[in-house]
Amino acid sequence: MSEVKNPSPPKVNNNTNLTNDTLGRAEAGEEWQKELTPKEIVRALDKYIIGQDQAKKSVAIALRNRWRRLHVNGELKEEIMPNNIIMIGPTGVGKTEIARRLANLANAPFIKVEASKYTEVGYVGRDVESMVRELTDLAVNMVKREKAEAVQQKAINLAEEKILDLLLPPKPQRRKQVPQPTLSLQTATASFGALESSGGNEDDSGEKWERTREKLRIQLKQGKLDKRLIEVNLSNDRFPIIEVFSPQGIEELGVNFQEMFSGMFPKKTKKRRVTVTEAQKILTQEEVGKLIDIEAVISESIERVENSGIIFIDEIDKIAGEKMKNGPDVSREGVQRDLLPIVEGTNVMTKYGMVKTDHVLFIAAGAFHASKPSDLIPEMQGRFPIRVELDSLTTKDFVRILTEPQNALIKQYTALMATEGVELSFTDEAIGEIAKIANLVNERTENIGARRLHTVMTTLLEDVMFKVPDTKVKKVKVTKEMVENTLKDIVEDEDLSRYIL
């Protein structure tokens, strides 16, 4: 997605007398969290999601409250809990997209899980804490990428020096031979004379070495040495895979065996002949790893998870309602009680250390066709105080979805066809007809929201995308008549439309 320009944050009242610790932690939070006002957050979401204004408003306030909490004075900051949200609406109306785009805006660690998987036979007793571990893994990778970008140029320069060392052996060190005091004056004078004459030769060879190295450096930058083969030493850090079976699964271990054993055995290296281009990539990656402070990465990652992490729990309506009284008892209420401590706030042990979930933002979503939010246990309802109902999409919404967002389907297909040198265009009437058909099929069959547009567009352009590479056509114009002729039979045959659209 395109970057949203960071506006200046509102000034904090100087009379609040923030402590140094509070200011320090607030500034640390600002390093990763874009300081967007609620209106700006909604405007940014509008670029990708049509409608659903109330849901956008709720998540914008929730995100802004995180920035506000970081600027609260004193210990009260730790007592301010996030306003977790339940989104209620059918599939395909933008619930997941809103949460995902919100995480992108805040540059926050984000993970989506399905609550229904914890109710499946075979997953009984599955540890719900795994979602926090996975979120922490994502945060570590996110911070690593950012740190890597910061040191990338320095790593490239270091890798370049290593390649030059491989192409041209290092300059020999000049060694001075001091005459022994027991030597005669004549012998000492002769030794010094020889040393001076050899020193002059060494200076000449040193200058020649420097000139040769600079020539190689220029050729390396110009790409003239890309195909030359050189030998590089690669560290072999692979260890045997250790599998440990436990009732909760291997994720319960929270231990990185590779890190645990890496200090017990000496690192092995192997030589490999590669091209200069490949060597640059290998050595740059190696230097990046050396330049990054992994302890600082882990510390920052845990702080991000604790203060800006977002966990999206989908299909929460599937664990609402009474537990089954017949058959295998995969208790829905039991799953809610397993989730409750995580949502309330607890400490979860990960391989990077302890992570607190007190200030993680939880966004739940569900269609709630067969149940309602009040069917959740009271404790769970209390932890999701904000409830937002999303609207079903109409034909007008489909027209906007096809054209307005930055990643609109029509823009995507136009860009795809442009790679073949074909100019694809749509008339307004054609776009309206596509939206009408998508809405009609949603009403007749299962309502899958905006996802129906993908099936309609793919079926409409199937022949065009298949034939274009073998023809000399440079322009394709999609009209209302073309849409009707292509999709008329499928739409009219209700059984056929169930299979194709």
C-alpha positions in Angstrom: 0.0 0.0 0.0 1.1 3.6 -0.5 2.7 5.3 2.4 0.6 7.8 4.3 2.4 11.0 5.2 2.9 11.3 9.0 1.3 14.4 10.3 2.7 16.2 13.2 1.4 14.9 16.5 -0.7 17.2 18.7 1.4 18.9 21.3 1.3 17.5 24.8 0.3 20.1 27.4 3.5 21.3 29.1 1.6 21.4 32.4 1.2 17.6 32.6 4.8 17.3 33.9 5.6 14.0 32.3 8.3 12.0 34.0 11.5 11.2 32.1 10.6 7.5 32.1 7.2 8.2 30.6 8.6 10.5 28.0 11.3 8.0 27.1 8.8 5.2 26.7 6.4 7.4 24.8 9.2 8.4 22.3 10.1 4.8 22.0 6.5 4.0 21.0 6.5 6.8 18.5 9.4 5.3 16.6 7.1 2.6 15.2 3.6 3.9 15.5 2.5 6.5 12.9 0.9 9.4 14.7 -2.3 9.7 12.7 -5.4 11.5 13.9 -8.7 9.5 13.8 -9.9 11.5 10.7 -6.6 10.8 8.9 -6.9 7.1 9.8 -10.4 7.0 8.3 -9.2 8.8 5.2 -6.4 6.3 4.8 -8.8 3.4 5.2 -11.2 5.0 2.6 -8.5 4.4 0.0 -9.0 0.7 0.2 -12.4 0.0 1.9 -15.7 1.3 0.6 -18.3 2.3 3.2 -18.4 0.9 6.7 -17.9 4.3 8.2 -18.9 3.3 11.7 -16.4 0.5 11.8 -13.6 2.7 10.5 -14.5 5.3 13.1 -14.3 2.8 15.9 -10.9 1.3 14.9 -9.5 4.8 14.3 -10.4 5.8 17.9 -9.0 2.6 19.2 -5.7 3.2 17.4 -5.5 6.8 18.5 -6.1 5.8 22.1 -2.9 3.8 22.0 -0.9 7.0 21.2 -2.8 8.8 23.9 -2.0 6.1 26.5 1.7 6.4 25.8 1.5 10.1 26.7 -0.4 9.6 30.0 1.5 10.7 33.1 2.5 8.2 35.8 1.3 4.8 36.7 -2.2 5.4 35.4 -0.9 4.5 32.0 -0.6 0.9 32.8 -4.2 0.8 34.0 -5.7 2.0 30.7 -6.9 -1.0 28.8 -7.5 -1.1 25.1 -11.1 -0.9 23.8 -11.5 -4.3 22.1 -14.0 -4.4 19.2 -16.4 -7.0 17.9 -17.3 -6.5 14.2 -20.7 -8.0 13.2 -21.4 -8.6 9.5 -21.5 -11.1 6.7 -18.4 -12.3 4.9 -16.8 -10.1 2.3 -17.9 -6.7 3.7 -14.4 -5.6 4.8 -14.0 -6.8 8.4 -10.6 -8.5 7.9 -9.4 -5.8 5.5 -10.2 -3.0 8.0 -8.1 -4.7 10.7 -5.2 -5.5 8.3 -5.0 -2.0 6.8 -5.2 -0.6 10.3 -2.1 -2.6 11.3 -0.3 -1.4 8.2 -1.0 2.2 9.1 0.3 1.8 12.6 3.2 -0.4 11.4 2.1 -2.8 14.1 2.5 -6.6 14.4 -0.7 -8.2 13.2 -2.0 -11.7 13.1 -5.3 -13.3 12.1 -6.6 -16.5 13.7 -9.9 -18.3 13.4 -11.6 -19.1 16.6 -13.4 -22.0 15.0 -10.3 -24.1 14.7 -10.1 -24.4 18.5 -13.5 -26.2 18.4 -12.5 -28.9 15.9 -12.1 -32.5 16.9 -8.4 -33.0 17.1 -7.7 -29.5 18.3 -9.1 -30.1 21.7 -6.8 -28.6 24.3 -4.8 -26.7 21.6 -3.0 -23.9 23.4 -4.6 -20.6 22.5 -1.4 -18.9 23.7 0.2 -19.9 20.4 -1.4 -16.8 18.8 0.8 -14.6 21.0 3.9 -16.6 20.1 3.2 -16.3 16.4 2.6 -12.6 16.9 5.9 -12.2 18.6 7.7 -14.1 15.8 6.2 -11.7 13.3 7.3 -8.7 15.3 10.9 -10.0 15.5 10.9 -10.5 11.7 9.5 -7.0 11.2 12.1 -5.4 13.4 14.9 -7.4 11.8 13.8 -6.2 8.4 13.8 -2.6 9.6 17.2 -2.9 11.2 18.6 -4.6 8.1 17.4 -1.7 5.9 19.2 0.7 8.2 22.6 -1.1 7.9 22.1 -2.3 4.4 24.5 0.2 2.8 27.2 -0.4 5.4 26.9 -4.1 4.9 27.2 -3.7 1.1 30.4 -1.7 1.6 31.9 -4.4 3.9 30.9 -7.1 1.5 32.6 -5.2 -1.3 35.8 -5.0 0.7 35.7 -8.8 1.3 35.2 -9.5 -2.4 38.1 -7.3 -3.3 40.2 -9.2 -0.7 39.3 -12.4 -2.5 40.0 -11.0 -6.0 43.3 -9.4 -4.9 45.2 -10.8 -1.9 45.8 -8.3 0.9 48.9 -6.1 0.7 51.9 -7.7 2.5 52.8 -6.1 5.8 56.1 -4.2 5.8 58.5 -5.7 8.4 61.4 -3.6 9.8 64.5 -5.6 10.7 66.4 -3.8 13.5 70.2 -4.7 13.5 71.5 -6.5 16.6 73.7 -4.4 18.9 76.4 -7.0 18.8 77.0 -6.3 15.1 79.9 -4.2 14.0 79.4 -0.6 12.7 80.2 -1.7 9.2 77.7 -4.6 9.2 75.0 -2.4 10.8 75.5 0.3 8.2 75.2 -2.3 5.4 72.0 -3.7 7.0 70.4 -0.3 7.2 71.3 0.4 3.6 69.7 -2.9 2.5 66.6 -2.1 4.6 66.2 1.4 3.0 66.6 0.0 -0.5 64.1 -2.8 0.2 61.7 -0.3 1.8 61.6 1.8 -1.3 60.6 -1.3 -3.3 57.9 -2.1 -0.7 56.5 1.4 -1.1 56.4 1.0 -4.8 54.7 -2.4 -4.6 52.2 -0.9 -2.0 51.2 1.9 -4.4 50.9 -0.6 -7.2 48.7 -2.8 -5.0 46.5 0.2 -4.1 46.1 1.2 -7.8 45.2 -2.4 -8.8 42.6 -2.6 -6.0 41.0 0.7 -7.0 40.8 -0.5 -10.6 39.1 -3.7 -9.4 36.7 -1.6 -7.2 35.7 0.4 -10.3 35.2 -2.7 -12.4 33.2 -4.3 -9.5 30.9 -1.2 -9.3 30.4 -1.2 -13.1 29.4 -4.9 -13.1 32.4 -6.0 -15.2 33.3 -8.7 -12.7 29.8 -10.1 -12.1 30.4 -13.4 -13.9 33.9 -14.1 -12.4 34.0 -17.1 -10.1 35.5 -16.8 -6.6 35.7 -19.0 -3.5 33.8 -17.9 -0.4 33.6 -19.5 3.0 30.1 -20.2 4.1 29.1 -21.0 7.6 27.2 -24.2 8.0 24.8 -23.7 10.9 22.5 -26.5 10.2 21.6 -28.8 13.0 19.7 -32.1 13.1 16.0 -31.6 13.4 14.8 -32.5 16.9 11.1 -33.3 17.3 9.5 -33.5 20.7 6.0 -34.7 21.0 3.7 -33.4 23.7 0.0 -33.2 24.3 -0.1 -29.6 23.3 2.2 -30.0 20.3 5.7 -28.8 19.5 4.7 -25.1 19.8 4.4 -25.5 23.5 8.2 -25.9 23.9 9.0 -22.2 23.3 12.6 -23.2 22.8 14.9 -22.6 19.8 17.0 -25.7 19.7 19.3 -24.3 17.0 20.2 -21.3 19.3 20.6 -23.6 22.3 23.1 -25.9 20.6 24.9 -23.2 18.5 27.1 -22.3 21.5 28.0 -25.9 22.3 29.6 -26.8 19.0 32.2 -24.9 16.9 30.9 -23.3 13.8 31.7 -25.2 10.6 32.5 -23.5 7.3 32.6 -24.8 3.8 34.1 -23.4 0.6 31.9 -22.8 -2.4 32.7 -21.4 -5.8 30.1 -18.7 -6.8 29.9 -15.8 -9.1 30.8 -12.3 -7.8 27.1 -11.3 -8.1 26.0 -14.2 -5.9 29.0 -13.6 -3.5 27.8 -10.0 -3.0 24.4 -11.2 -1.9 25.8 -13.9 0.4 28.4 -11.7 2.0 26.0 -8.7 2.3 23.5 -10.9 4.2 26.3 -12.2 6.4 27.4 -8.7 7.2 23.9 -7.5 7.9 23.6 -10.3 10.5 26.8 -9.2 12.2 25.7 -5.5 12.3 22.3 -6.2 13.9 22.1 -6.4 17.7 19.8 -9.3 18.2 19.2 -8.5 21.8 18.0 -5.0 20.9 15.8 -6.5 18.2 14.1 -8.9 20.7 13.6 -6.1 23.2 12.0 -3.7 20.7 9.9 -6.5 19.3 8.4 -7.5 22.6 7.7 -3.8 23.4 5.9 -3.5 20.0 3.8 -6.6 20.7 2.8 -5.4 24.2 2.0 -1.8 23.2 0.9 -2.0 19.5 0.2 -5.6 18.7 -3.2 -6.4 17.0 -4.8 -9.9 17.1 -7.8 -10.4 14.8 -10.0 -13.3 15.9 -12.3 -14.3 13.1 -15.4 -16.5 13.2 -15.9 -15.7 16.9 -19.6 -16.4 16.4 -18.7 -20.1 15.9 -17.8 -20.3 19.6 -20.9 -18.5 20.8 -23.9 -20.4 22.0 -24.5 -23.6 24.0 -22.1 -26.4 24.1 -23.1 -29.7 22.4 -24.8 -32.2 24.6 -24.5 -35.1 22.2 -21.5 -36.5 20.4 -17.9 -35.4 21.0 -17.9 -32.5 23.4 -15.8 -29.9 21.8 -17.0 -27.2 24.1 -17.5 -23.8 22.6 -17.8 -22.3 26.1 -14.5 -24.0 27.0 -12.8 -22.3 24.1 -14.1 -19.0 25.3 -12.7 -19.7 28.7 -9.3 -20.5 27.2 -9.3 -17.3 25.2 -10.4 -15.2 28.2 -7.1 -14.9 30.0 -5.3 -13.9 26.8 -7.8 -11.1 26.1 -8.0 -10.0 29.8 -4.2 -9.8 30.0 -1.7 -12.4 31.0 2.0 -13.3 30.7 2.8 -15.7 27.8 6.1 -17.4 27.6 7.7 -17.2 24.2 11.2 -18.3 23.0 12.1 -14.6 23.2 11.0 -14.1 26.7 7.8 -13.2 28.6 5.2 -11.2 26.7 2.3 -9.4 28.4 -1.0 -9.2 26.6 -2.6 -6.5 28.8 -2.4 -3.8 26.1 -2.7 -5.9 22.9 -5.7 -4.8 20.8 -8.1 -7.6 20.0 -10.5 -7.2 17.2 -13.1 -10.0 16.8 -15.4 -10.6 13.9 -18.3 -12.8 13.0 -21.4 -13.0 10.9 -23.6 -14.0 13.9 -26.3 -15.6 11.7 -27.2 -18.4 14.1 -26.1 -16.6 17.3 -25.6 -13.1 18.7 -22.9 -11.4 20.7 -24.9 -11.8 23.9 -24.5 -15.6 23.5 -20.9 -15.2 24.5 -20.1 -15.8 28.2 -20.5 -12.6 30.2 -16.7 -12.3 30.9 -15.9 -12.4 27.2 -18.6 -9.9 26.4 -17.1 -7.5 29.0 -13.7 -7.7 27.3 -15.2 -6.6 24.0 -17.0 -3.4 25.0 -17.2 -1.9 21.4 -19.6 -3.6 19.0 -19.9 -2.4 15.4 -22.4 -3.7 12.8 -21.1 -3.6 9.2 -23.6 -3.0 6.4 -24.3 -5.5 3.6 -23.0 -4.3 0.2 -25.3 -3.0 -2.4 -25.0 -2.6 -6.2 -23.8 1.0 -5.7 -21.1 -0.2 -3.3 -19.9 -2.8 -5.9 -19.6 0.0 -8.5 -17.4 2.0 -6.1 -15.4 -1.1 -5.1 -14.6 -1.8 -8.8 -13.4 1.7 -9.4 -12.4 3.8 -6.4 -9.9 1.9 -4.2 -6.2 2.1 -5.0 -6.2 -1.7 -5.5 -9.6 -1.8 -7.3 -10.2 -4.9 -9.4 -10.5 -2.9 -12.7 -7.2 -1.2 -12.0 -5.6 -4.7 -11.3 -6.9 -6.2 -14.6 -5.9 -3.1 -16.6 -2.4 -3.4 -15.2 -2.2 -7.1 -15.9 -3.3 -6.6 -19.6 -0.8 -3.7 -20.0 2.0 -6.2 -19.5 0.9 -7.8 -22.8 0.8 -4.4 -24.5 -3.0 -4.4 -24.4 -5.1 -1.4 -23.3 -8.1 -2.6 -21.4 -11.0 -0.2 -20.7 -14.5 -0.5 -19.3 -17.5 1.7 -20.0 -19.6 3.0 -17.1 -22.5 0.9 -18.2 -20.3 -2.2 -18.2 -19.1 -1.5 -14.7 -22.7 -1.0 -13.6 -23.8 -4.3 -15.2 -20.9 -6.2 -13.5 -22.0 -4.8 -10.1 -25.6 -5.7 -10.8 -24.8 -9.3 -11.7 -22.5 -9.7 -8.6 -25.3 -8.4 -6.3 -27.9 -10.6 -8.0 -25.8 -13.8 -7.6 -25.2 -12.9 -4.0 -28.9 -12.6 -3.4 -29.7 -15.9 -5.1 -26.9 -17.9 -3.6 -24.6 -17.5 -0.6 -23.8 -13.9 0.1 -20.0 -13.7 -0.1 -19.9 -9.9 -0.4 -17.2 -8.2 -2.5 -15.5 -11.5 -3.1 -18.2 -12.2 -5.7 -16.7 -9.6 -7.9 -13.6 -11.7 -8.4 -15.5 -14.6 -9.8 -17.6 -12.4 -12.1 -14.6 -10.5 -13.4 -12.6 -13.7 -14.0 -15.4 -15.3 -15.9 -16.1 -12.2 -17.9 -12.4 -11.8 -19.0 -11.5 -15.5 -19.3 -11.5 -15.6 -23.1 -9.8 -12.3 -23.4 -6.9 -13.2 -21.1 -6.6 -16.6 -22.8 -6.5 -15.4 -26.4 -4.6 -12.0 -26.2 -1.0 -13.3 -26.1 -1.6 -15.1 -29.5 -3.3 -12.2 -31.2 -2.2 -8.7 -32.4 -5.1 -6.9 -30.5 -3.9 -3.8 -28.8 -7.2 -2.5 -27.4 -10.0 -4.3 -25.6 -13.1 -2.3 -24.6 -15.6 -4.0 -22.3 -19.1 -2.8 -22.9 -22.5 -3.6 -21.4 -23.4 -5.7 -24.3 -20.2 -7.8 -23.9 -21.0 -8.3 -20.2 -24.6 -9.4 -21.0 -23.6 -11.7 -23.8 -20.8 -13.4 -21.8 -22.7 -13.8 -18.5 -26.4 -13.9 -19.6 -26.7 -17.7 -19.9 -24.8 -18.3 -16.6 -26.9 -15.8 -14.6 -30.2 -17.1 -16.0 -29.4 -20.7 -15.2 -29.5 -20.6 -11.4 -27.9 -24.1 -11.1 -25.1 -23.1 -13.4 -24.5 -19.8 -11.6 -24.0 -21.8 -8.4 -21.1 -23.7 -9.9 -19.5 -20.9 -11.9 -20.3 -17.6 -10.1 
